[in-house]
Amino acid sequence: MRILVTGGCGFIGSNFIRHLLANHPADEVVNLDLLTYAGNPANLADVQADYAGRYRLIRGDICDAELVAPLVAEAEAVAHFAAESHVDRSISDAGAFVRTNVLGTQTLLQAALAAWGGDASRRFLYVSTDEVYGALALDDPRRFREDWPLDPKSPYSASKAGGDLLARAYHHTHGLPVLVSRCSNNYGPYQFPEKLIPLMILNALAGRELPVYGDGLYVRDWLHVEDHCRAADLILRAGRPGEVYNIGGGNERSNLDLLHALLELVAQRTGRDIGQLRGLIRHVKDRPGHDRRYAIDAGKLGAELGWSPRVGLDQGLAATVAWYLEHGDWCQAVTSGAYRDYYRRMYDGR
């Protein structure tokens, strides 16, 4: 397949591109990424070297209809990962989230409609989030299913719900072969250090405070990025157009329990004193509108496409801590403004 991946220099997108090229020798990938603060071409340095002729990076904005139209027309499939994704940033400035997550998605959908019509051989995968469902109570025995009503609580999740609804509307109104996936919290290699797991690992290594919102008992379902990539690949190729598929790791943990597990791993790998690491934990003022719990029922994906997660949380966390310990140069580089500006200039116009 010729696949257009949007946001492919980000955390999940870069892992997805690596998965596609390694597992599908005939695939060709075009990566459209604006290279914002979290988009890092170095995430795919190995891909540039190992898959020459099958991979191309274009720096550009998914809201740019003139740029997007020919890229979509040339593709047999679109995997739409590009998004503003950090809840805290959406609280302080929702405008960028509405622009990228809603208007950018509509631009891509319109380009696909113009180029493909209802061609059933094409595929458009919109990568959504479990946060569109809203929140569950800690003692609620249920997990989110695909038919759960959408009830987003943050500007981020509201913008993702907007794109989610638009994608499905283009299928129902125009017959566009759209699929929607809704995943739980991802973790693994190449995740930008603003997110919980890499932030806590790097702060612990540097002896900095470990900020925990509120009581720290907020529960998330953790999904290793490799399991997400396998699922997204399956949905893109074999899912039923118009359908929604949940992707979850089946690993519910509170933020505080997750942090303690990470500190144990850091202590084991570095020889640091676990008591001193735990002493860095600081409970800070809670985030506005903080959802108490997310939990995914991924039974439909298993029943229809035979998917199940392979990476257990203990195994995945250990591998993730090891990766960040071994990639200190990457961590330092991706947080450098000069480094990001260099890559933006390099890919301008390409």
Helices and strands as residue ranges (DSSP letters): E 2-6, H 11-23, E 28-33, G 41-44, H 45-50, E 55-59, H 65-74, E 77-80, H 87-92, H 95-98, I 99-104, H 105-116, E 123-129, G 130-133, H 155-174, E 178-183, E 185-187, H 196-206, E 210-213, E 219-224, H 225-238, E 244-247, E 252-254, H 255-270, H 274-278, E 281-284, H 299-305, H 313-326, H 328-334, H 337-347
